[in-house]
Amino acid sequence: MIERLHITAGPFTLGGRLELEHAPRTCAAFVARLPFEQQLVHVRWSGEASWIPLGDLDFDLGPEHATSHPAPGEVLLYPGPLSETEILLPYGPTLFSSVVGQLAGNHFLTIDEGVEHLRPLGVRTLWEGAQPIRFTAA
């Protein structure tokens, strides 16, 4: 199993470590889909975060190392079922929620390189719209 991911989001480059000890099933399910390319948009309900809406994409996961209060750079994968599947990338104070209320997502990745780009990336998604994002093995 790989331990680190390389992330390009908009004009920014980030790096992160997979939370293999705390969320091994979520890490394995995500790594199996690498390279992973989507669009990153600003959240509607959660605070200072961006998200990747994934609709009904099924990761075949339940809760694992789940939280509603991620710190900046603590990336969550929410596998459903109360709301759509999504990935949350917080850059400031965040209470993970959706139209159905508070959610808890699986903290599977912690960004530890390029952390200074998290806020500019989040602000960019807020004011300029969707940004391309790509995850690859580091």
N, CA, C and O atoms as a GROMACS GRO file, in nm:
protein
  552
    1MET      N    1   0.085  -0.118   0.000
    1MET     CA    2   0.000   0.000   0.000
    1MET      C    3   0.089   0.125   0.000
    1MET      O    4   0.186   0.134   0.076
    2ILE      N    5   0.055   0.217  -0.085
    2ILE     CA    6   0.128   0.344  -0.085
    2ILE      C    7   0.095   0.422   0.042
    2ILE      O    8  -0.009   0.399   0.104
    3GLU      N    9   0.183   0.512   0.080
    3GLU     CA   10   0.164   0.588   0.203
    3GLU      C   11   0.132   0.735   0.180
    3GLU      O   12   0.080   0.802   0.269
    4ARG      N   13   0.164   0.786   0.059
    4ARG     CA   14   0.149   0.929   0.033
    4ARG      C   15   0.081   0.953  -0.100
    4ARG      O   16   0.090   0.873  -0.193
    5LEU      N   17   0.011   1.068  -0.107
    5LEU     CA   18  -0.052   1.110  -0.231
    5LEU      C   19   0.001   1.246  -0.272
    5LEU      O   20   0.036   1.330  -0.189
    6HIS      N   21   0.007   1.266  -0.402
    6HIS     CA   22   0.041   1.394  -0.463
    6HIS      C   23  -0.092   1.451  -0.516
    6HIS      O   24  -0.169   1.379  -0.580
    7ILE      N   25  -0.118   1.578  -0.489
    7ILE     CA   26  -0.244   1.640  -0.526
    7ILE      C   27  -0.215   1.767  -0.604
    7ILE      O   28  -0.137   1.852  -0.559
    8THR      N   29  -0.277   1.780  -0.720
    8THR     CA   30  -0.275   1.908  -0.790
    8THR      C   31  -0.419   1.957  -0.790
    8THR      O   32  -0.510   1.884  -0.829
    9ALA      N   33  -0.438   2.081  -0.747
    9ALA     CA   34  -0.571   2.139  -0.737
    9ALA      C   35  -0.563   2.283  -0.785
    9ALA      O   36  -0.495   2.365  -0.725
   10GLY      N   37  -0.634   2.312  -0.895
   10GLY     CA   38  -0.618   2.444  -0.954
   10GLY      C   39  -0.470   2.463  -0.985
   10GLY      O   40  -0.408   2.373  -1.042
   11PRO      N   41  -0.411   2.578  -0.949
   11PRO     CA   42  -0.269   2.602  -0.976
   11PRO      C   43  -0.177   2.553  -0.863
   11PRO      O   44  -0.057   2.579  -0.867
   12PHE      N   45  -0.231   2.484  -0.764
   12PHE     CA   46  -0.156   2.449  -0.644
   12PHE      C   47  -0.113   2.302  -0.642
   12PHE      O   48  -0.180   2.216  -0.699
   13THR      N   49  -0.001   2.278  -0.575
   13THR     CA   50   0.049   2.142  -0.555
   13THR      C   51   0.052   2.114  -0.406
   13THR      O   52   0.104   2.194  -0.327
   14LEU      N   53  -0.004   2.000  -0.368
   14LEU     CA   54  -0.012   1.960  -0.228
   14LEU      C   55   0.037   1.816  -0.215
   14LEU      O   56   0.046   1.743  -0.314
   15GLY      N   57   0.069   1.777  -0.094
   15GLY     CA   58   0.106   1.639  -0.066
   15GLY      C   59   0.042   1.597   0.065
   15GLY      O   60   0.020   1.679   0.154
   16GLY      N   61   0.012   1.468   0.076
   16GLY     CA   62  -0.050   1.423   0.199
   16GLY      C   63  -0.019   1.278   0.230
   16GLY      O   64   0.019   1.200   0.143
   17ARG      N   65  -0.036   1.245   0.357
   17ARG     CA   66  -0.014   1.107   0.402
   17ARG      C   67  -0.148   1.039   0.423
   17ARG      O   68  -0.241   1.096   0.479
   18LEU      N   69  -0.157   0.917   0.376
   18LEU     CA   70  -0.277   0.838   0.398
   18LEU      C   71  -0.284   0.796   0.544
   18LEU      O   72  -0.181   0.765   0.604
   19GLU      N   73  -0.401   0.795   0.600
   19GLU     CA   74  -0.424   0.756   0.739
   19GLU      C   75  -0.442   0.604   0.746
   19GLU      O   76  -0.550   0.555   0.782
   20LEU      N   77  -0.338   0.532   0.711
   20LEU     CA   78  -0.344   0.386   0.699
   20LEU      C   79  -0.377   0.316   0.830
   20LEU      O   80  -0.447   0.214   0.830
   21GLU      N   81  -0.328   0.368   0.940
   21GLU     CA   82  -0.352   0.304   1.069
   21GLU      C   83  -0.498   0.321   1.114
   21GLU      O   84  -0.557   0.230   1.172
   22HIS      N   85  -0.555   0.439   1.087
   22HIS     CA   86  -0.689   0.470   1.137
   22HIS      C   87  -0.802   0.439   1.038
   22HIS      O   88  -0.914   0.412   1.080
   23ALA      N   89  -0.772   0.443   0.909
   23ALA     CA   90  -0.876   0.423   0.808
   23ALA      C   91  -0.825   0.334   0.694
   23ALA      O   92  -0.826   0.377   0.578
   24PRO      N   93  -0.781   0.213   0.724
   24PRO     CA   94  -0.720   0.128   0.620
   24PRO      C   95  -0.814   0.091   0.505
   24PRO      O   96  -0.771   0.087   0.390
   25ARG      N   97  -0.940   0.064   0.534
   25ARG     CA   98  -1.034   0.027   0.428
   25ARG      C   99  -1.064   0.146   0.337
   25ARG      O  100  -1.072   0.131   0.215
   26THR      N  101  -1.080   0.264   0.395
   26THR     CA  102  -1.106   0.384   0.316
   26THR      C  103  -0.986   0.418   0.229
   26THR      O  104  -1.001   0.453   0.113
   27CYS      N  105  -0.866   0.409   0.286
   27CYS     CA  106  -0.744   0.434   0.209
   27CYS      C  107  -0.735   0.337   0.091
   27CYS      O  108  -0.708   0.379  -0.021
   28ALA      N  109  -0.757   0.209   0.117
   28ALA     CA  110  -0.747   0.108   0.010
   28ALA      C  111  -0.850   0.134  -0.099
   28ALA      O  112  -0.819   0.122  -0.217
   29ALA      N  113  -0.972   0.169  -0.061
   29ALA     CA  114  -1.078   0.195  -0.159
   29ALA      C  115  -1.045   0.317  -0.245
   29ALA      O  116  -1.073   0.317  -0.364
   30PHE      N  117  -0.985   0.419  -0.184
   30PHE     CA  118  -0.949   0.539  -0.261
   30PHE      C  119  -0.829   0.511  -0.350
   30PHE      O  120  -0.830   0.547  -0.468
   31VAL      N  121  -0.726   0.448  -0.296
   31VAL     CA  122  -0.605   0.419  -0.373
   31VAL      C  123  -0.638   0.332  -0.495
   31VAL      O  124  -0.575   0.347  -0.600
   32ALA      N  125  -0.734   0.244  -0.482
   32ALA     CA  126  -0.772   0.158  -0.593
   32ALA      C  127  -0.826   0.238  -0.711
   32ALA      O  128  -0.830   0.187  -0.823
   33ARG      N  129  -0.867   0.361  -0.688
   33ARG     CA  130  -0.924   0.445  -0.795
   33ARG      C  131  -0.824   0.548  -0.849
   33ARG      O  132  -0.861   0.634  -0.929
   34LEU      N  133  -0.698   0.539  -0.807
   34LEU     CA  134  -0.597   0.634  -0.856
   34LEU      C  135  -0.560   0.603  -1.001
   34LEU      O  136  -0.564   0.487  -1.041
   35PRO      N  137  -0.523   0.702  -1.079
   35PRO     CA  138  -0.534   0.845  -1.049
   35PRO      C  139  -0.681   0.885  -1.043
   35PRO      O  140  -0.764   0.833  -1.118
   36PHE      N  141  -0.712   0.978  -0.953
   36PHE     CA  142  -0.849   1.020  -0.928
   36PHE      C  143  -0.861   1.165  -0.970
   36PHE      O  144  -0.796   1.252  -0.911
   37GLU      N  145  -0.942   1.194  -1.070
   37GLU     CA  146  -0.957   1.330  -1.123
   37GLU      C  147  -1.103   1.372  -1.118
   37GLU      O  148  -1.192   1.299  -1.160
   38GLN      N  149  -1.126   1.491  -1.065
   38GLN     CA  150  -1.261   1.545  -1.053
   38GLN      C  151  -1.255   1.697  -1.056
   38GLN      O  152  -1.153   1.756  -1.094
   39GLN      N  153  -1.365   1.761  -1.016
   39GLN     CA  154  -1.374   1.905  -0.999
   39GLN      C  155  -1.398   1.934  -0.852
   39GLN      O  156  -1.478   1.867  -0.786
   40LEU      N  157  -1.328   2.034  -0.801
   40LEU     CA  158  -1.340   2.077  -0.662
   40LEU      C  159  -1.422   2.205  -0.659
   40LEU      O  160  -1.389   2.301  -0.730
   41VAL      N  161  -1.528   2.208  -0.578
   41VAL     CA  162  -1.614   2.326  -0.568
   41VAL      C  163  -1.628   2.365  -0.421
   41VAL      O  164  -1.598   2.285  -0.332
   42HIS      N  165  -1.673   2.487  -0.396
   42HIS     CA  166  -1.689   2.531  -0.257
   42HIS      C  167  -1.814   2.468  -0.197
   42HIS      O  168  -1.914   2.447  -0.265
   43VAL      N  169  -1.806   2.436  -0.067
   43VAL     CA  170  -1.918   2.374   0.003
   43VAL      C  171  -2.036   2.471   0.016
   43VAL      O  172  -2.022   2.592  -0.001
   44ARG      N  173  -2.152   2.413   0.045
   44ARG     CA  174  -2.272   2.493   0.063
   44ARG      C  175  -2.308   2.509   0.210
   44ARG      O  176  -2.361   2.613   0.249
   45TRP      N  177  -2.281   2.407   0.293
   45TRP     CA  178  -2.329   2.409   0.432
   45TRP      C  179  -2.219   2.394   0.536
   45TRP      O  180  -2.242   2.427   0.652
   46SER      N  181  -2.102   2.347   0.501
   46SER     CA  182  -2.004   2.302   0.599
   46SER      C  183  -1.909   2.407   0.653
   46SER      O  184  -1.837   2.379   0.749
   47GLY      N  185  -1.904   2.526   0.596
   47GLY     CA  186  -1.811   2.626   0.646
   47GLY      C  187  -1.699   2.652   0.546
   47GLY      O  188  -1.724   2.666   0.427
   48GLU      N  189  -1.575   2.656   0.597
   48GLU     CA  190  -1.461   2.688   0.513
   48GLU      C  191  -1.399   2.558   0.460
   48GLU      O  192  -1.304   2.505   0.517
   49ALA      N  193  -1.456   2.510   0.351
   49ALA     CA  194  -1.411   2.385   0.290
   49ALA      C  195  -1.454   2.382   0.144
   49ALA      O  196  -1.543   2.455   0.102
   50SER      N  197  -1.388   2.296   0.069
   50SER     CA  198  -1.428   2.266  -0.067
   50SER      C  199  -1.463   2.118  -0.070
   50SER      O  200  -1.424   2.042   0.019
   51TRP      N  201  -1.536   2.078  -0.173
   51TRP     CA  202  -1.578   1.939  -0.179
   51TRP      C  203  -1.580   1.889  -0.322
   51TRP      O  204  -1.582   1.966  -0.418
   52ILE      N  205  -1.580   1.758  -0.333
   52ILE     CA  206  -1.591   1.690  -0.461
   52ILE      C  207  -1.718   1.607  -0.454
   52ILE      O  208  -1.720   1.501  -0.392
   53PRO      N  209  -1.827   1.655  -0.517
   53PRO     CA  210  -1.950   1.576  -0.516
   53PRO      C  211  -1.935   1.455  -0.608
   53PRO      O  212  -1.892   1.468  -0.722
   54LEU      N  213  -1.972   1.338  -0.557
   54LEU     CA  214  -1.953   1.214  -0.631
   54LEU      C  215  -2.083   1.137  -0.655
   54LEU      O  216  -2.081   1.024  -0.702
   55GLY      N  217  -2.195   1.200  -0.623
   55GLY     CA  218  -2.324   1.138  -0.653
   55GLY      C  219  -2.340   1.003  -0.588
   55GLY      O  220  -2.326   0.989  -0.467
   56ASP      N  221  -2.371   0.903  -0.670
   56ASP     CA  222  -2.395   0.768  -0.617
   56ASP      C  223  -2.275   0.675  -0.634
   56ASP      O  224  -2.291   0.553  -0.630
   57LEU      N  225  -2.155   0.731  -0.653
   57LEU     CA  226  -2.035   0.648  -0.661
   57LEU      C  227  -2.023   0.566  -0.533
   57LEU      O  228  -2.024   0.621  -0.423
   58ASP      N  229  -2.012   0.435  -0.547
   58ASP     CA  230  -2.014   0.346  -0.431
   58ASP      C  231  -1.873   0.298  -0.398
   58ASP      O  232  -1.812   0.224  -0.475
   59PHE      N  233  -1.822   0.340  -0.284
   59PHE     CA  234  -1.692   0.294  -0.236
   59PHE      C  235  -1.706   0.168  -0.151
   59PHE      O  236  -1.605   0.111  -0.108
   60ASP      N  237  -1.829   0.124  -0.126
   60ASP     CA  238  -1.857   0.005  -0.046
   60ASP      C  239  -1.793   0.015   0.092
   60ASP      O  240  -1.723  -0.075   0.137
   61LEU      N  241  -1.818   0.128   0.159
   61LEU     CA  242  -1.760   0.157   0.291
   61LEU      C  243  -1.868   0.200   0.388
   61LEU      O  244  -1.974   0.249   0.349
   62GLY      N  245  -1.841   0.181   0.515
   62GLY     CA  246  -1.919   0.239   0.622
   62GLY      C  247  -1.831   0.338   0.696
   62GLY      O  248  -1.724   0.374   0.646
   63PRO      N  249  -1.873   0.382   0.813
   63PRO     CA  250  -1.792   0.475   0.891
   63PRO      C  251  -1.659   0.412   0.934
   63PRO      O  252  -1.654   0.296   0.975
   64GLU      N  253  -1.553   0.491   0.924
   64GLU     CA  254  -1.419   0.447   0.965
   64GLU      C  255  -1.338   0.573   0.997
   64GLU      O  256  -1.312   0.654   0.908
   65HIS      N  257  -1.299   0.589   1.122
   65HIS     CA  258  -1.224   0.708   1.164
   65HIS      C  259  -1.301   0.834   1.122
   65HIS      O  260  -1.244   0.930   1.069
   66ALA      N  261  -1.433   0.832   1.148
   66ALA     CA  262  -1.522   0.937   1.101
   66ALA      C  263  -1.525   1.056   1.196
   66ALA      O  264  -1.514   1.041   1.318
   67THR      N  265  -1.540   1.175   1.138
   67THR     CA  266  -1.549   1.297   1.215
   67THR      C  267  -1.640   1.397   1.144
   67THR      O  268  -1.657   1.391   1.022
   68SER      N  269  -1.699   1.487   1.220
   68SER     CA  270  -1.777   1.598   1.167
   68SER      C  271  -1.700   1.730   1.175
   68SER      O  272  -1.742   1.830   1.118
   69HIS      N  273  -1.588   1.728   1.248
   69HIS     CA  274  -1.511   1.850   1.274
   69HIS      C  275  -1.368   1.837   1.226
   69HIS      O  276  -1.276   1.839   1.308
   70PRO      N  277  -1.345   1.824   1.096
   70PRO     CA  278  -1.208   1.810   1.049
   70PRO      C  279  -1.131   1.941   1.059
   70PRO      O  280  -1.187   2.049   1.041
   71ALA      N  281  -1.004   1.930   1.088
   71ALA     CA  282  -0.914   2.046   1.087
   71ALA      C  283  -0.873   2.075   0.943
   71ALA      O  284  -0.887   1.989   0.856
   72PRO      N  285  -0.822   2.195   0.917
   72PRO     CA  286  -0.773   2.223   0.782
   72PRO      C  287  -0.674   2.116   0.737
   72PRO      O  288  -0.579   2.084   0.809
   73GLY      N  289  -0.696   2.063   0.617
   73GLY     CA  290  -0.608   1.961   0.561
   73GLY      C  291  -0.646   1.818   0.594
   73GLY      O  292  -0.586   1.725   0.540
   74GLU      N  293  -0.743   1.796   0.683
   74GLU     CA  294  -0.790   1.661   0.713
   74GLU      C  295  -0.901   1.626   0.613
   74GLU      O  296  -1.015   1.669   0.627
   75VAL      N  297  -0.865   1.549   0.514
   75VAL     CA  298  -0.956   1.518   0.403
   75VAL      C  299  -1.048   1.402   0.442
   75VAL      O  300  -1.003   1.299   0.492
   76LEU      N  301  -1.178   1.422   0.417
   76LEU     CA  302  -1.279   1.322   0.451
   76LEU      C  303  -1.339   1.262   0.325
   76LEU      O  304  -1.355   1.330   0.223
   77LEU      N  305  -1.371   1.135   0.333
   77LEU     CA  306  -1.452   1.069   0.230
   77LEU      C  307  -1.582   1.026   0.297
   77LEU      O  308  -1.581   0.948   0.391
   78TYR      N  309  -1.692   1.080   0.246
   78TYR     CA  310  -1.823   1.041   0.299
   78TYR      C  311  -1.885   0.944   0.201
   78TYR      O  312  -1.916   0.981   0.088
   79PRO      N  313  -1.904   0.816   0.244
   79PRO     CA  314  -1.954   0.713   0.151
   79PRO      C  315  -2.107   0.702   0.146
   79PRO      O  316  -2.159   0.609   0.083
   80GLY      N  317  -2.179   0.793   0.209
   80GLY     CA  318  -2.325   0.782   0.214
   80GLY      C  319  -2.364   0.713   0.343
   80GLY      O  320  -2.276   0.688   0.426
   81PRO      N  321  -2.488   0.680   0.365
   81PRO     CA  322  -2.600   0.684   0.272
   81PRO      C  323  -2.695   0.803   0.291
   81PRO      O  324  -2.787   0.819   0.210
   82LEU      N  325  -2.677   0.886   0.393
   82LEU     CA  326  -2.773   0.994   0.420
   82LEU      C  327  -2.769   1.104   0.315
   82LEU      O  328  -2.870   1.170   0.288
   83SER      N  329  -2.653   1.124   0.256
   83SER     CA  330  -2.633   1.225   0.154
   83SER      C  331  -2.549   1.160   0.045
   83SER      O  332  -2.511   1.043   0.057
   84GLU      N  333  -2.520   1.233  -0.061
   84GLU     CA  334  -2.442   1.174  -0.169
   84GLU      C  335  -2.298   1.148  -0.127
   84GLU      O  336  -2.249   1.208  -0.031
   85THR      N  337  -2.233   1.059  -0.197
   85THR     CA  338  -2.091   1.033  -0.176
   85THR      C  339  -2.014   1.160  -0.208
   85THR      O  340  -2.043   1.228  -0.307
   86GLU      N  341  -1.914   1.193  -0.125
   86GLU     CA  342  -1.837   1.314  -0.149
   86GLU      C  343  -1.703   1.307  -0.077
   86GLU      O  344  -1.682   1.228   0.014
   87ILE      N  345  -1.613   1.394  -0.121
   87ILE     CA  346  -1.485   1.415  -0.055
   87ILE      C  347  -1.482   1.560  -0.007
   87ILE      O  348  -1.516   1.651  -0.083
   88LEU      N  349  -1.443   1.582   0.117
   88LEU     CA  350  -1.441   1.715   0.177
   88LEU      C  351  -1.297   1.754   0.206
   88LEU      O  352  -1.221   1.677   0.266
   89LEU      N  353  -1.259   1.875   0.164
   89LEU     CA  354  -1.124   1.927   0.185
   89LEU      C  355  -1.134   2.060   0.261
   89LEU      O  356  -1.152   2.164   0.198
   90PRO      N  357  -1.123   2.057   0.394
   90PRO     CA  358  -1.138   2.180   0.473
   90PRO      C  359  -1.013   2.269   0.468
   90PRO      O  360  -0.900   2.220   0.464
   91TYR      N  361  -1.037   2.400   0.469
   91TYR     CA  362  -0.926   2.496   0.475
   91TYR      C  363  -0.940   2.590   0.593
   91TYR      O  364  -0.853   2.675   0.614
   92GLY      N  365  -1.045   2.578   0.671
   92GLY     CA  366  -1.069   2.661   0.788
   92GLY      C  367  -1.173   2.593   0.875
   92GLY      O  368  -1.195   2.472   0.862
   93PRO      N  369  -1.239   2.669   0.965
   93PRO     CA  370  -1.339   2.609   1.053
   93PRO      C  371  -1.449   2.539   0.972
   93PRO      O  372  -1.512   2.599   0.885
   94THR      N  373  -1.471   2.412   1.004
   94THR     CA  374  -1.565   2.330   0.928
   94THR      C  375  -1.648   2.243   1.022
   94THR      O  376  -1.595   2.181   1.114
   95LEU      N  377  -1.778   2.240   0.997
   95LEU     CA  378  -1.869   2.145   1.060
   95LEU      C  379  -1.936   2.074   0.943
   95LEU      O  380  -2.025   2.129   0.878
   96PHE      N  381  -1.893   1.953   0.916
   96PHE     CA  382  -1.937   1.880   0.798
   96PHE      C  383  -2.087   1.854   0.803
   96PHE      O  384  -2.137   1.790   0.896
   97SER      N  385  -2.158   1.903   0.702
   97SER     CA  386  -2.302   1.885   0.698
   97SER      C  387  -2.352   1.895   0.555
   97SER      O  388  -2.279   1.932   0.463
   98SER      N  389  -2.479   1.861   0.539
   98SER     CA  390  -2.545   1.869   0.409
   98SER      C  391  -2.689   1.914   0.432
   98SER      O  392  -2.725   1.955   0.541
   99VAL      N  393  -2.768   1.906   0.329
   99VAL     CA  394  -2.908   1.944   0.339
   99VAL      C  395  -2.982   1.860   0.444
   99VAL      O  396  -3.083   1.905   0.498
  100VAL      N  397  -2.934   1.739   0.472
  100VAL     CA  398  -2.998   1.653   0.572
  100VAL      C  399  -2.947   1.677   0.713
  100VAL      O  400  -2.999   1.617   0.807
  101GLY      N  401  -2.848   1.763   0.731
  101GLY     CA  402  -2.793   1.792   0.862
  101GLY      C  403  -2.648   1.750   0.875
  101GLY      O  404  -2.580   1.727   0.775
  102GLN      N  405  -2.602   1.739   0.998
  102GLN     CA  406  -2.462   1.707   1.027
  102GLN      C  407  -2.427   1.566   0.977
  102GLN      O  408  -2.505   1.472   0.992
  103LEU      N  409  -2.308   1.554   0.918
  103LEU     CA  410  -2.256   1.427   0.868
  103LEU      C  411  -2.122   1.400   0.933
  103LEU      O  412  -2.060   1.490   0.989
  104ALA      N  413  -2.076   1.277   0.925
  104ALA     CA  414  -1.941   1.240   0.968
  104ALA      C  415  -1.876   1.164   0.852
  104ALA      O  416  -1.930   1.065   0.803
  105GLY      N  417  -1.760   1.213   0.809
  105GLY     CA  418  -1.688   1.151   0.699
  105GLY      C  419  -1.562   1.082   0.748
  105GLY      O  420  -1.511   1.113   0.856
  106ASN      N  421  -1.514   0.988   0.670
  106ASN     CA  422  -1.396   0.910   0.704
  106ASN      C  423  -1.269   0.991   0.677
  106ASN      O  424  -1.238   1.023   0.562
  107HIS      N  425  -1.197   1.025   0.782
  107HIS     CA  426  -1.070   1.097   0.768
  107HIS      C  427  -0.966   0.997   0.720
  107HIS      O  428  -0.918   0.914   0.798
  108PHE      N  429  -0.931   1.006   0.591
  108PHE     CA  430  -0.841   0.908   0.531
  108PHE      C  431  -0.711   0.967   0.480
  108PHE      O  432  -0.619   0.893   0.444
  109LEU      N  433  -0.701   1.100   0.476
  109LEU     CA  434  -0.583   1.166   0.420
  109LEU      C  435  -0.559   1.296   0.495
  109LEU      O  436  -0.653   1.371   0.522
  110THR      N  437  -0.432   1.323   0.529
  110THR     CA  438  -0.396   1.449   0.593
  110THR      C  439  -0.295   1.521   0.505
  110THR      O  440  -0.186   1.469   0.480
  111ILE      N  441  -0.330   1.639   0.459
  111ILE     CA  442  -0.240   1.719   0.377
  111ILE      C  443  -0.134   1.779   0.469
  111ILE      O  444  -0.166   1.849   0.565
  112ASP      N  445  -0.008   1.750   0.438
  112ASP     CA  446   0.102   1.800   0.520
  112ASP      C  447   0.210   1.870   0.438
  112ASP      O  448   0.310   1.916   0.493
  113GLU      N  449   0.191   1.880   0.307
  113GLU     CA  450   0.281   1.957   0.219
  113GLU      C  451   0.195   2.055   0.140
  113GLU      O  452   0.091   2.018   0.085
  114GLY      N  453   0.238   2.179   0.136
  114GLY     CA  454   0.160   2.281   0.066
  114GLY      C  455   0.041   2.329   0.146
  114GLY      O  456  -0.055   2.382   0.090
  115VAL      N  457   0.047   2.310   0.277
  115VAL     CA  458  -0.064   2.350   0.364
  115VAL      C  459  -0.096   2.499   0.347
  115VAL      O  460  -0.211   2.540   0.361
  116GLU      N  461   0.004   2.578   0.316
  116GLU     CA  462  -0.016   2.722   0.296
  116GLU      C  463  -0.105   2.751   0.175
  116GLU      O  464  -0.154   2.863   0.160
  117HIS      N  465  -0.127   2.652   0.090
  117HIS     CA  466  -0.213   2.671  -0.028
  117HIS      C  467  -0.359   2.638  -0.002
  117HIS      O  468  -0.444   2.665  -0.086
  118LEU      N  469  -0.390   2.579   0.115
  118LEU     CA  470  -0.528   2.538   0.141
  118LEU      C  471  -0.626   2.655   0.138
  118LEU      O  472  -0.729   2.648   0.070
  119ARG      N  473  -0.596   2.762   0.211
  119ARG     CA  474  -0.688   2.878   0.213
  119ARG      C  475  -0.697   2.943   0.075
  119ARG      O  476  -0.808   2.967   0.029
  120PRO      N  477  -0.586   2.972   0.007
  120PRO     CA  478  -0.601   3.030  -0.128
  120PRO      C  479  -0.680   2.940  -0.224
  120PRO      O  480  -0.754   2.990  -0.308
  121LEU      N  481  -0.665   2.809  -0.212
  121LEU     CA  482  -0.742   2.718  -0.295
  121LEU      C  483  -0.891   2.727  -0.260
  121LEU      O  484  -0.975   2.734  -0.350
  122GLY      N  485  -0.923   2.727  -0.131
  122GLY     CA  486  -1.063   2.737  -0.090
  122GLY      C  487  -1.126   2.867  -0.135
  122GLY      O  488  -1.238   2.867  -0.185
  123VAL      N  489  -1.055   2.978  -0.118
  123VAL     CA  490  -1.106   3.108  -0.160
  123VAL      C  491  -1.124   3.110  -0.312
  123VAL      O  492  -1.219   3.169  -0.363
  124ARG      N  493  -1.033   3.047  -0.382
  124ARG     CA  494  -1.043   3.040  -0.529
  124ARG      C  495  -1.171   2.965  -0.571
  124ARG      O  496  -1.240   3.007  -0.664
  125THR      N  497  -1.201   2.853  -0.502
  125THR     CA  498  -1.324   2.781  -0.538
  125THR      C  499  -1.449   2.863  -0.505
  125THR      O  500  -1.550   2.852  -0.574
  126LEU      N  501  -1.441   2.945  -0.401
  126LEU     CA  502  -1.554   3.028  -0.362
  126LEU      C  503  -1.580   3.138  -0.466
  126LEU      O  504  -1.694   3.158  -0.507
  127TRP      N  505  -1.475   3.208  -0.508
  127TRP     CA  506  -1.493   3.327  -0.591
  127TRP      C  507  -1.474   3.302  -0.740
  127TRP      O  508  -1.525   3.379  -0.822
  128GLU      N  509  -1.402   3.196  -0.776
  128GLU     CA  510  -1.377   3.171  -0.919
  128GLU      C  511  -1.444   3.045  -0.970
  128GLU      O  512  -1.447   3.021  -1.091
  129GLY      N  513  -1.498   2.962  -0.881
  129GLY     CA  514  -1.570   2.843  -0.925
  129GLY      C  515  -1.484   2.717  -0.922
  129GLY      O  516  -1.375   2.714  -0.864
  130ALA      N  517  -1.537   2.614  -0.987
  130ALA     CA  518  -1.477   2.481  -0.985
  130ALA      C  519  -1.331   2.483  -1.030
  130ALA      O  520  -1.293   2.554  -1.124
  131GLN      N  521  -1.251   2.402  -0.962
  131GLN     CA  522  -1.109   2.386  -0.993
  131GLN      C  523  -1.082   2.237  -1.019
  131GLN      O  524  -1.135   2.150  -0.950
  132PRO      N  525  -0.999   2.208  -1.118
  132PRO     CA  526  -0.965   2.068  -1.140
  132PRO      C  527  -0.880   2.018  -1.023
  132PRO      O  528  -0.797   2.091  -0.969
  133ILE      N  529  -0.901   1.892  -0.986
  133ILE     CA  530  -0.820   1.831  -0.880
  133ILE      C  531  -0.782   1.690  -0.923
  133ILE      O  532  -0.864   1.616  -0.980
  134ARG      N  533  -0.657   1.654  -0.896
  134ARG     CA  534  -0.607   1.522  -0.935
  134ARG      C  535  -0.524   1.466  -0.822
  134ARG      O  536  -0.435   1.533  -0.769
  135PHE      N  537  -0.554   1.342  -0.783
  135PHE     CA  538  -0.479   1.269  -0.681
  135PHE      C  539  -0.402   1.157  -0.749
  135PHE      O  540  -0.458   1.081  -0.828
  136THR      N  541  -0.273   1.146  -0.719
  136THR     CA  542  -0.190   1.038  -0.770
  136THR      C  543  -0.101   0.985  -0.658
  136THR      O  544  -0.083   1.051  -0.555
  137ALA      N  545  -0.046   0.868  -0.678
  137ALA     CA  546   0.050   0.814  -0.582
  137ALA      C  547   0.174   0.901  -0.584
  137ALA      O  548   0.219   0.943  -0.690
  138ALA      N  549   0.229   0.928  -0.467
  138ALA     CA  550   0.350   1.012  -0.458
  138ALA      C  551   0.474   0.928  -0.481
  138ALA      O  552   0.585   0.980  -0.477
   0.00000   0.00000   0.00000
